[in-house]
Amino acid sequence: MAKKSSIETNNRRAKLAKQYAAKRARLKAAAVDESLSLEEQFQARLKLAELPRNSALVRVRNRCEVTGRPRAYYRKLKMSRVALRELGGLGLIPGLVKSSW
């Protein structure tokens, strides 16, 4: 189980990223738009830099919803390999069959 503080920090980052997504996208589009003048592009970059760092989607880490583990994460199932093996062995994941030969 991951530290609760790490999980909560990540949840706060995800919430901030969702909150600022539209504004960040608009400013990024203005920053790379070549039809605008260089000063307008520069102003958009400055405003983008003023946004909170944790509002960037890049800073959100994929974590297992069961254990909070940040590595070996399966996006489709939203869980780590460890949780997948445990729940799969118990038969709690539909369609997953334990292989044996």
N, CA, C and O atoms as CSV, one atom per row, in Angstrom:
chain,resi,resn,atom,element,x,y,z
A,1,MET,N,N,0.847,-1.187,0.000
A,1,MET,CA,C,0.000,0.000,0.000
A,1,MET,C,C,0.880,1.233,0.000
A,1,MET,O,O,1.828,1.333,0.779
A,2,ALA,N,N,0.563,2.163,-0.871
A,2,ALA,CA,C,1.335,3.408,-0.969
A,2,ALA,C,C,0.999,4.316,0.209
A,2,ALA,O,O,-0.022,4.148,0.875
A,3,LYS,N,N,1.881,5.280,0.448
A,3,LYS,CA,C,1.625,6.241,1.511
A,3,LYS,C,C,0.388,7.058,1.167
A,3,LYS,O,O,0.179,7.437,0.014
A,4,LYS,N,N,-0.419,7.321,2.171
A,4,LYS,CA,C,-1.647,8.082,1.941
A,4,LYS,C,C,-1.342,9.482,1.428
A,4,LYS,O,O,-2.107,10.036,0.638
A,5,SER,N,N,-0.226,10.056,1.876
A,5,SER,CA,C,0.125,11.403,1.434
A,5,SER,C,C,0.424,11.429,-0.062
A,5,SER,O,O,0.065,12.383,-0.752
A,6,SER,N,N,1.074,10.392,-0.560
A,6,SER,CA,C,1.378,10.317,-1.996
A,6,SER,C,C,0.097,10.196,-2.820
A,6,SER,O,O,-0.045,10.820,-3.872
A,7,ILE,N,N,-0.816,9.394,-2.328
A,7,ILE,CA,C,-2.080,9.202,-3.035
A,7,ILE,C,C,-2.879,10.502,-3.041
A,7,ILE,O,O,-3.441,10.879,-4.070
A,8,GLU,N,N,-2.933,11.186,-1.901
A,8,GLU,CA,C,-3.686,12.432,-1.800
A,8,GLU,C,C,-3.065,13.540,-2.648
A,8,GLU,O,O,-3.779,14.323,-3.274
A,9,THR,N,N,-1.729,13.602,-2.665
A,9,THR,CA,C,-1.044,14.585,-3.511
A,9,THR,C,C,-1.404,14.366,-4.972
A,9,THR,O,O,-1.669,15.318,-5.706
A,10,ASN,N,N,-1.411,13.124,-5.381
A,10,ASN,CA,C,-1.747,12.794,-6.760
A,10,ASN,C,C,-3.203,13.141,-7.065
A,10,ASN,O,O,-3.513,13.618,-8.157
A,11,ASN,N,N,-4.096,12.905,-6.104
A,11,ASN,CA,C,-5.507,13.250,-6.303
A,11,ASN,C,C,-5.689,14.758,-6.434
A,11,ASN,O,O,-6.496,15.216,-7.243
A,12,ARG,N,N,-4.943,15.532,-5.643
A,12,ARG,CA,C,-5.010,16.993,-5.749
A,12,ARG,C,C,-4.509,17.460,-7.110
A,12,ARG,O,O,-5.080,18.369,-7.713
A,13,ARG,N,N,-3.433,16.828,-7.592
A,13,ARG,CA,C,-2.903,17.181,-8.911
A,13,ARG,C,C,-3.918,16.883,-10.006
A,13,ARG,O,O,-4.096,17.685,-10.923
A,14,ALA,N,N,-4.579,15.742,-9.916
A,14,ALA,CA,C,-5.585,15.374,-10.917
A,14,ALA,C,C,-6.743,16.364,-10.906
A,14,ALA,O,O,-7.260,16.738,-11.959
A,15,LYS,N,N,-7.147,16.786,-9.712
A,15,LYS,CA,C,-8.241,17.751,-9.591
A,15,LYS,C,C,-7.843,19.100,-10.187
A,15,LYS,O,O,-8.634,19.720,-10.898
A,16,LEU,N,N,-6.630,19.554,-9.902
A,16,LEU,CA,C,-6.142,20.822,-10.453
A,16,LEU,C,C,-6.008,20.748,-11.967
A,16,LEU,O,O,-6.346,21.701,-12.669
A,17,ALA,N,N,-5.519,19.625,-12.471
A,17,ALA,CA,C,-5.342,19.458,-13.913
A,17,ALA,C,C,-6.689,19.546,-14.627
A,17,ALA,O,O,-6.798,20.142,-15.699
A,18,LYS,N,N,-7.699,18.951,-14.027
A,18,LYS,CA,C,-9.040,18.999,-14.617
A,18,LYS,C,C,-9.596,20.421,-14.568
A,18,LYS,O,O,-10.244,20.875,-15.511
A,19,GLN,N,N,-9.339,21.114,-13.469
A,19,GLN,CA,C,-9.854,22.471,-13.282
A,19,GLN,C,C,-9.259,23.453,-14.289
A,19,GLN,O,O,-9.970,24.308,-14.817
A,20,TYR,N,N,-7.955,23.333,-14.557
A,20,TYR,CA,C,-7.265,24.279,-15.431
A,20,TYR,C,C,-7.100,23.790,-16.864
A,20,TYR,O,O,-6.437,24.457,-17.659
A,21,ALA,N,N,-7.675,22.656,-17.218
A,21,ALA,CA,C,-7.449,22.054,-18.536
A,21,ALA,C,C,-7.831,22.982,-19.688
A,21,ALA,O,O,-7.066,23.135,-20.640
A,22,ALA,N,N,-8.991,23.590,-19.607
A,22,ALA,CA,C,-9.460,24.448,-20.702
A,22,ALA,C,C,-8.583,25.696,-20.847
A,22,ALA,O,O,-8.201,26.068,-21.956
A,23,LYS,N,N,-8.271,26.328,-19.729
A,23,LYS,CA,C,-7.450,27.540,-19.758
A,23,LYS,C,C,-6.045,27.230,-20.279
A,23,LYS,O,O,-5.486,27.977,-21.083
A,24,ARG,N,N,-5.488,26.113,-19.804
A,24,ARG,CA,C,-4.148,25.706,-20.236
A,24,ARG,C,C,-4.130,25.404,-21.735
A,24,ARG,O,O,-3.185,25.781,-22.428
A,25,ALA,N,N,-5.152,24.734,-22.235
A,25,ALA,CA,C,-5.224,24.406,-23.664
A,25,ALA,C,C,-5.325,25.667,-24.514
A,25,ALA,O,O,-4.688,25.771,-25.563
A,26,ARG,N,N,-6.135,26.634,-24.053
A,26,ARG,CA,C,-6.297,27.887,-24.783
A,26,ARG,C,C,-4.978,28.650,-24.841
A,26,ARG,O,O,-4.600,29.159,-25.896
A,27,LEU,N,N,-4.276,28.732,-23.709
A,27,LEU,CA,C,-3.000,29.457,-23.672
A,27,LEU,C,C,-1.927,28.750,-24.503
A,27,LEU,O,O,-1.127,29.405,-25.171
A,28,LYS,N,N,-1.910,27.415,-24.461
A,28,LYS,CA,C,-0.930,26.674,-25.267
A,28,LYS,C,C,-1.172,26.893,-26.751
A,28,LYS,O,O,-0.228,27.056,-27.524
A,29,ALA,N,N,-2.442,26.897,-27.148
A,29,ALA,CA,C,-2.772,27.126,-28.555
A,29,ALA,C,C,-2.338,28.520,-28.986
A,29,ALA,O,O,-1.835,28.700,-30.095
A,30,ALA,N,N,-2.531,29.506,-28.117
A,30,ALA,CA,C,-2.129,30.881,-28.440
A,30,ALA,C,C,-0.602,31.002,-28.485
A,30,ALA,O,O,-0.067,31.783,-29.272
A,31,ALA,N,N,0.097,30.238,-27.651
A,31,ALA,CA,C,1.555,30.331,-27.587
A,31,ALA,C,C,2.223,29.792,-28.851
A,31,ALA,O,O,3.310,30.243,-29.212
A,32,VAL,N,N,1.596,28.845,-29.519
A,32,VAL,CA,C,2.201,28.266,-30.722
A,32,VAL,C,C,1.550,28.755,-32.021
A,32,VAL,O,O,1.975,28.373,-33.112
A,33,ASP,N,N,0.525,29.595,-31.904
A,33,ASP,CA,C,-0.180,30.116,-33.075
A,33,ASP,C,C,0.680,31.163,-33.785
A,33,ASP,O,O,0.937,32.241,-33.248
A,34,GLU,N,N,1.115,30.833,-34.986
A,34,GLU,CA,C,2.014,31.725,-35.720
A,34,GLU,C,C,1.296,32.907,-36.362
A,34,GLU,O,O,1.945,33.839,-36.836
A,35,SER,N,N,-0.028,32.882,-36.384
A,35,SER,CA,C,-0.765,34.017,-36.940
A,35,SER,C,C,-0.775,35.197,-35.962
A,35,SER,O,O,-1.024,36.332,-36.365
A,36,LEU,N,N,-0.506,34.934,-34.690
A,36,LEU,CA,C,-0.413,36.004,-33.696
A,36,LEU,C,C,0.973,36.624,-33.731
A,36,LEU,O,O,1.928,36.021,-34.222
A,37,SER,N,N,1.068,37.832,-33.207
A,37,SER,CA,C,2.377,38.490,-33.166
A,37,SER,C,C,3.253,37.816,-32.104
A,37,SER,O,O,2.762,37.087,-31.242
A,38,LEU,N,N,4.551,38.077,-32.188
A,38,LEU,CA,C,5.473,37.476,-31.228
A,38,LEU,C,C,5.184,37.930,-29.801
A,38,LEU,O,O,5.341,37.155,-28.857
A,39,GLU,N,N,4.762,39.182,-29.640
A,39,GLU,CA,C,4.449,39.687,-28.298
A,39,GLU,C,C,3.238,38.979,-27.703
A,39,GLU,O,O,3.219,38.666,-26.512
A,40,GLU,N,N,2.226,38.726,-28.534
A,40,GLU,CA,C,1.041,38.018,-28.048
A,40,GLU,C,C,1.377,36.577,-27.678
A,40,GLU,O,O,0.879,36.048,-26.684
A,41,GLN,N,N,2.230,35.946,-28.491
A,41,GLN,CA,C,2.660,34.584,-28.168
A,41,GLN,C,C,3.439,34.569,-26.854
A,41,GLN,O,O,3.251,33.681,-26.022
A,42,PHE,N,N,4.304,35.550,-26.676
A,42,PHE,CA,C,5.113,35.634,-25.467
A,42,PHE,C,C,4.233,35.872,-24.234
A,42,PHE,O,O,4.471,35.293,-23.175
A,43,GLN,N,N,3.221,36.726,-24.382
A,43,GLN,CA,C,2.296,36.978,-23.270
A,43,GLN,C,C,1.540,35.704,-22.893
A,43,GLN,O,O,1.308,35.439,-21.714
A,44,ALA,N,N,1.162,34.928,-23.892
A,44,ALA,CA,C,0.471,33.664,-23.613
A,44,ALA,C,C,1.387,32.710,-22.854
A,44,ALA,O,O,0.940,32.007,-21.948
A,45,ARG,N,N,2.676,32.684,-23.223
A,45,ARG,CA,C,3.627,31.827,-22.514
A,45,ARG,C,C,3.836,32.291,-21.071
A,45,ARG,O,O,3.972,31.473,-20.161
A,46,LEU,N,N,3.860,33.609,-20.872
A,46,LEU,CA,C,4.007,34.130,-19.509
A,46,LEU,C,C,2.798,33.764,-18.649
A,46,LEU,O,O,2.951,33.376,-17.491
A,47,LYS,N,N,1.604,33.885,-19.213
A,47,LYS,CA,C,0.395,33.516,-18.468
A,47,LYS,C,C,0.366,32.016,-18.183
A,47,LYS,O,O,-0.096,31.580,-17.129
A,48,LEU,N,N,0.862,31.241,-19.133
A,48,LEU,CA,C,0.940,29.796,-18.941
A,48,LEU,C,C,1.893,29.455,-17.799
A,48,LEU,O,O,1.639,28.532,-17.026
A,49,ALA,N,N,2.979,30.197,-17.697
A,49,ALA,CA,C,3.953,29.954,-16.635
A,49,ALA,C,C,3.422,30.369,-15.263
A,49,ALA,O,O,3.898,29.877,-14.240
A,50,GLU,N,N,2.437,31.273,-15.238
A,50,GLU,CA,C,1.859,31.721,-13.971
A,50,GLU,C,C,0.880,30.714,-13.380
A,50,GLU,O,O,0.565,30.775,-12.191
A,51,LEU,N,N,0.398,29.787,-14.207
A,51,LEU,CA,C,-0.528,28.776,-13.696
A,51,LEU,C,C,0.215,27.861,-12.716
A,51,LEU,O,O,1.434,27.716,-12.807
A,52,PRO,N,N,-0.513,27.249,-11.786
A,52,PRO,CA,C,0.149,26.334,-10.839
A,52,PRO,C,C,0.810,25.170,-11.572
A,52,PRO,O,O,0.262,24.643,-12.540
A,53,ARG,N,N,1.978,24.781,-11.107
A,53,ARG,CA,C,2.686,23.665,-11.757
A,53,ARG,C,C,1.890,22.380,-11.690
A,53,ARG,O,O,1.892,21.592,-12.636
A,54,ASN,N,N,1.213,22.165,-10.580
A,54,ASN,CA,C,0.453,20.926,-10.414
A,54,ASN,C,C,-0.816,20.895,-11.263
A,54,ASN,O,O,-1.553,19.910,-11.229
A,55,SER,N,N,-1.079,21.952,-12.017
A,55,SER,CA,C,-2.245,21.937,-12.898
A,55,SER,C,C,-1.901,21.318,-14.256
A,55,SER,O,O,-2.773,21.192,-15.116
A,56,ALA,N,N,-0.649,20.936,-14.453
A,56,ALA,CA,C,-0.249,20.289,-15.707
A,56,ALA,C,C,-0.586,18.801,-15.637
A,56,ALA,O,O,-0.307,18.145,-14.633
A,57,LEU,N,N,-1.178,18.278,-16.687
A,57,LEU,CA,C,-1.574,16.870,-16.727
A,57,LEU,C,C,-0.368,15.941,-16.649
A,57,LEU,O,O,-0.489,14.796,-16.214
A,58,VAL,N,N,0.784,16.430,-17.068
A,58,VAL,CA,C,2.005,15.622,-17.060
A,58,VAL,C,C,2.397,15.225,-15.640
A,58,VAL,O,O,3.019,14.181,-15.441
A,59,ARG,N,N,2.044,16.037,-14.659
A,59,ARG,CA,C,2.451,15.784,-13.283
A,59,ARG,C,C,1.564,14.776,-12.561
A,59,ARG,O,O,1.878,14.359,-11.447
A,60,VAL,N,N,0.461,14.383,-13.189
A,60,VAL,CA,C,-0.423,13.382,-12.587
A,60,VAL,C,C,0.145,12.002,-12.881
A,60,VAL,O,O,0.465,11.677,-14.024
A,61,ARG,N,N,0.264,11.203,-11.842
A,61,ARG,CA,C,0.849,9.870,-11.963
A,61,ARG,C,C,-0.264,8.834,-11.978
A,61,ARG,O,O,-1.190,8.909,-11.169
A,62,ASN,N,N,-0.185,7.871,-12.886
A,62,ASN,CA,C,-1.149,6.774,-12.889
A,62,ASN,C,C,-0.883,5.893,-11.670
A,62,ASN,O,O,0.236,5.421,-11.470
A,63,ARG,N,N,-1.905,5.679,-10.866
A,63,ARG,CA,C,-1.764,4.858,-9.662
A,63,ARG,C,C,-2.864,3.811,-9.621
A,63,ARG,O,O,-3.971,4.028,-10.113
A,64,CYS,N,N,-2.543,2.685,-9.032
A,64,CYS,CA,C,-3.495,1.599,-8.846
A,64,CYS,C,C,-4.622,2.086,-7.932
A,64,CYS,O,O,-4.363,2.685,-6.887
A,65,GLU,N,N,-5.863,1.830,-8.325
A,65,GLU,CA,C,-6.992,2.257,-7.500
A,65,GLU,C,C,-7.179,1.376,-6.282
A,65,GLU,O,O,-7.845,1.779,-5.329
A,66,VAL,N,N,-6.608,0.184,-6.292
A,66,VAL,CA,C,-6.745,-0.732,-5.167
A,66,VAL,C,C,-5.671,-0.458,-4.118
A,66,VAL,O,O,-5.976,-0.308,-2.934
A,67,THR,N,N,-4.409,-0.393,-4.556
A,67,THR,CA,C,-3.299,-0.272,-3.605
A,67,THR,C,C,-2.596,1.077,-3.623
A,67,THR,O,O,-1.914,1.429,-2.661
A,68,GLY,N,N,-2.751,1.840,-4.704
A,68,GLY,CA,C,-2.050,3.110,-4.824
A,68,GLY,C,C,-0.651,2.968,-5.395
A,68,GLY,O,O,0.091,3.948,-5.461
A,69,ARG,N,N,-0.283,1.778,-5.805
A,69,ARG,CA,C,1.049,1.528,-6.354
A,69,ARG,C,C,1.246,2.307,-7.661
A,69,ARG,O,O,0.387,2.252,-8.542
A,70,PRO,N,N,2.381,3.041,-7.802
A,70,PRO,CA,C,2.570,3.880,-8.987
A,70,PRO,C,C,3.205,3.164,-10.175
A,70,PRO,O,O,3.203,3.698,-11.285
A,71,ARG,N,N,3.739,1.988,-9.969
A,71,ARG,CA,C,4.433,1.293,-11.072
A,71,ARG,C,C,3.670,0.046,-11.491
A,71,ARG,O,O,2.790,-0.434,-10.776
A,72,ALA,N,N,4.028,-0.470,-12.672
A,72,ALA,CA,C,3.402,-1.671,-13.243
A,72,ALA,C,C,1.887,-1.494,-13.289
A,72,ALA,O,O,1.134,-2.334,-12.796
A,73,TYR,N,N,1.455,-0.385,-13.891
A,73,TYR,CA,C,0.048,0.009,-13.917
A,73,TYR,C,C,-0.575,-0.380,-15.253
A,73,TYR,O,O,-0.046,-0.046,-16.313
A,74,TYR,N,N,-1.697,-1.086,-15.198
A,74,TYR,CA,C,-2.450,-1.434,-16.398
A,74,TYR,C,C,-3.564,-0.405,-16.583
A,74,TYR,O,O,-4.482,-0.333,-15.766
A,75,ARG,N,N,-3.489,0.386,-17.644
A,75,ARG,CA,C,-4.446,1.469,-17.847
A,75,ARG,C,C,-5.865,0.957,-18.036
A,75,ARG,O,O,-6.819,1.550,-17.532
A,76,LYS,N,N,-6.002,-0.138,-18.759
A,76,LYS,CA,C,-7.332,-0.652,-19.060
A,76,LYS,C,C,-8.079,-1.058,-17.791
A,76,LYS,O,O,-9.293,-0.876,-17.694
A,77,LEU,N,N,-7.352,-1.606,-16.822
A,77,LEU,CA,C,-7.977,-2.081,-15.586
A,77,LEU,C,C,-7.823,-1.114,-14.425
A,77,LEU,O,O,-8.460,-1.284,-13.386
A,78,LYS,N,N,-6.970,-0.084,-14.594
A,78,LYS,CA,C,-6.681,0.912,-13.563
A,78,LYS,C,C,-6.158,0.280,-12.279
A,78,LYS,O,O,-6.509,0.694,-11.175
A,79,MET,N,N,-5.310,-0.733,-12.449
A,79,MET,CA,C,-4.700,-1.356,-11.279
A,79,MET,C,C,-3.309,-1.878,-11.616
A,79,MET,O,O,-2.949,-2.024,-12.785
A,80,SER,N,N,-2.541,-2.155,-10.578
A,80,SER,CA,C,-1.174,-2.626,-10.762
A,80,SER,C,C,-1.171,-4.140,-10.986
A,80,SER,O,O,-2.184,-4.816,-10.807
A,81,ARG,N,N,-0.028,-4.639,-11.375
A,81,ARG,CA,C,0.100,-6.072,-11.646
A,81,ARG,C,C,-0.096,-6.899,-10.385
A,81,ARG,O,O,-0.608,-8.017,-10.449
A,82,VAL,N,N,0.307,-6.359,-9.238
A,82,VAL,CA,C,0.180,-7.084,-7.974
A,82,VAL,C,C,-1.293,-7.263,-7.614
A,82,VAL,O,O,-1.728,-8.362,-7.269
A,83,ALA,N,N,-2.062,-6.162,-7.699
A,83,ALA,CA,C,-3.491,-6.232,-7.403
A,83,ALA,C,C,-4.210,-7.090,-8.435
A,83,ALA,O,O,-5.143,-7.821,-8.101
A,84,LEU,N,N,-3.777,-7.001,-9.690
A,84,LEU,CA,C,-4.383,-7.803,-10.755
A,84,LEU,C,C,-4.206,-9.292,-10.470
A,84,LEU,O,O,-5.136,-10.080,-10.646
A,85,ARG,N,N,-3.024,-9.665,-10.035
A,85,ARG,CA,C,-2.754,-11.077,-9.743
A,85,ARG,C,C,-3.582,-11.565,-8.558
A,85,ARG,O,O,-4.135,-12.665,-8.589
A,86,GLU,N,N,-3.664,-10.745,-7.519
A,86,GLU,CA,C,-4.436,-11.148,-6.335
A,86,GLU,C,C,-5.924,-11.286,-6.660
A,86,GLU,O,O,-6.533,-12.313,-6.360
A,87,LEU,N,N,-6.507,-10.259,-7.269
A,87,LEU,CA,C,-7.935,-10.287,-7.570
A,87,LEU,C,C,-8.267,-11.305,-8.656
A,87,LEU,O,O,-9.330,-11.924,-8.631
A,88,GLY,N,N,-7.350,-11.474,-9.613
A,88,GLY,CA,C,-7.564,-12.468,-10.656
A,88,GLY,C,C,-7.543,-13.879,-10.102
A,88,GLY,O,O,-8.327,-14.728,-10.526
A,89,GLY,N,N,-6.651,-14.130,-9.159
A,89,GLY,CA,C,-6.576,-15.449,-8.526
A,89,GLY,C,C,-7.826,-15.775,-7.732
A,89,GLY,O,O,-8.208,-16.939,-7.611
A,90,LEU,N,N,-8.461,-14.747,-7.191
A,90,LEU,CA,C,-9.701,-14.946,-6.432
A,90,LEU,C,C,-10.925,-15.004,-7.340
A,90,LEU,O,O,-12.030,-15.297,-6.883
A,91,GLY,N,N,-10.724,-14.722,-8.632
A,91,GLY,CA,C,-11.824,-14.763,-9.585
A,91,GLY,C,C,-12.710,-13.534,-9.554
A,91,GLY,O,O,-13.877,-13.605,-9.939
A,92,LEU,N,N,-12.178,-12.412,-9.102
A,92,LEU,CA,C,-12.972,-11.191,-8.977
A,92,LEU,C,C,-12.912,-10.302,-10.216
A,92,LEU,O,O,-13.611,-9.291,-10.281
A,93,ILE,N,N,-12.085,-10.662,-11.203
A,93,ILE,CA,C,-12.001,-9.874,-12.432
A,93,ILE,C,C,-12.648,-10.677,-13.556
A,93,ILE,O,O,-12.148,-11.738,-13.931
A,94,PRO,N,N,-13.764,-10.170,-14.098
A,94,PRO,CA,C,-14.479,-10.919,-15.147
A,94,PRO,C,C,-13.605,-11.099,-16.397
A,94,PRO,O,O,-12.939,-10.164,-16.843
A,95,GLY,N,N,-13.622,-12.287,-16.935
A,95,GLY,CA,C,-12.889,-12.565,-18.163
A,95,GLY,C,C,-11.433,-12.943,-17.974
A,95,GLY,O,O,-10.782,-13.359,-18.932
A,96,LEU,N,N,-10.908,-12.813,-16.775
A,96,LEU,CA,C,-9.513,-13.146,-16.519
A,96,LEU,C,C,-9.426,-14.582,-16.010
A,96,LEU,O,O,-10.053,-14.937,-15.011
A,97,VAL,N,N,-8.644,-15.398,-16.705
A,97,VAL,CA,C,-8.493,-16.792,-16.333
A,97,VAL,C,C,-7.033,-17.041,-15.980
A,97,VAL,O,O,-6.138,-16.660,-16.734
A,98,LYS,N,N,-6.789,-17.676,-14.846
A,98,LYS,CA,C,-5.431,-17.992,-14.439
A,98,LYS,C,C,-4.924,-19.121,-15.325
A,98,LYS,O,O,-5.579,-20.148,-15.500
A,99,SER,N,N,-3.745,-18.898,-15.875
A,99,SER,CA,C,-3.183,-19.871,-16.798
A,99,SER,C,C,-2.368,-20.916,-16.041
A,99,SER,O,O,-1.678,-20.605,-15.070
A,100,SER,N,N,-2.463,-22.150,-16.503
A,100,SER,CA,C,-1.614,-23.210,-15.935
A,100,SER,C,C,-1.363,-24.248,-17.025
A,100,SER,O,O,-2.252,-24.558,-17.818
A,101,TRP,N,N,-0.154,-24.777,-17.055
A,101,TRP,CA,C,0.176,-25.804,-18.054
A,101,TRP,C,C,1.150,-26.805,-17.515
A,101,TRP,O,O,1.534,-27.736,-18.223
